[in-house]
Amino acid sequence: MGIPFYGIKREKDNINNMLAKFREHADYLIAGHFHTKADFEDIFMNGSFVGGDSYSIGDLRRMDLPYQILLGVNSKHGVVWKRPISLIDNPRELKIKIYR
């Protein structure tokens, strides 16, 4: 899929290892500025505000429409809902240029 899932999972584990020294724990990891959205149970990856840019389209050949995710979090139940929020009004009018 091109998403660095194992690196992000390792990052969450590293954060929790540090927090454990203080008897704390992160239930979720929210990562930003990825060019493809994803969520994996307790890890949420937001897309970038611009969607595809010359780097993601030209070098990675990846992009998504510009969006962010809004989460509803309950102190007892954790994330209880999620909603993607589009950051563009007319996605069909979006123009793309593939760089070579």
N, C-alpha and C positions, 0 to 999 in steps of 0.2 A: 504494500500500500504506500510505501514511501514515508510513513509516519514513524518517527524514532521511538516507538512504544517502549522498548526495553530500556532505553536511556532515560526516558521520563519516569518509568517505574523505579529505576535505580535511584533517580533523583529524589523521589518521594521517600524511598527507603532510607537514603542518606539523611534527609531532613528529619525523619522520625528517629534515627539513631542519635542525632544531636539533641532532639527534644527529650528523648528518654532520660538523658542525664539530669533533666529538670522535672522529671515525672510528668511530662506533657506528651501529647500525641496529635498529629495532624490527620484528621479523618479524610480530607480531600486535598488534592493538588489542582490548582487552576493555573494553567499556563497560557500565555498570550503570544501574539505575533507569529502564529503559524499560518501558512498559506493554505492549509486544508484543515477543516474542522474535524473534531473527533471527540468522543467521550468513551471511556472505558471504566464503567462502574464507579470508581472513586477518583478518576482523573478526567478533568475537562480541559480541552484545548480549544481556545477561541481562535477564530480566523483573524486575519489582519484587518485593520480599518480600511485599507485600500483594495483588498482582494488580491488579484494578481498584479505583480509589478515586473519590471524588466528582469530582475534576478529570478523570481519564482517561475515566470513563464519562459524566459530565455535559457536559464541554466538548469532549473529543476524540472521544467515541463509540468508544473503543478500550479493550480490556482483554485480558488473558490470565490464565490461572490462575497463582497464585503459584508460581514455580519458579526454580531457578538451574541453571546448567549446569556440570558437572564435566568438565574436560579432562585427558586424559593426554598429557603432553608429553615427548618424547624429544629430547635435545640434538642428535642427528644428523638425526632425521627430522621434528622439529617436532611438531605436534598429530597424534597417532596414533589417538586415539579421543575421543569426546565422549558424555556421558550427561546427559540432563535429570533433575533431582531435584525431584519434586513437594514443595511445602512445606505441602500440606494432605492430610489422610487420606482424606476422602470428598468428592471434587469434585462429585458429584451432589447433595450436601446443601447446597452453596453457594447462598446467596440473593443476588439482585442487585436493585438498585433503580435505575431509569433516571431521572435528574434532568432536569427541563425548565427 
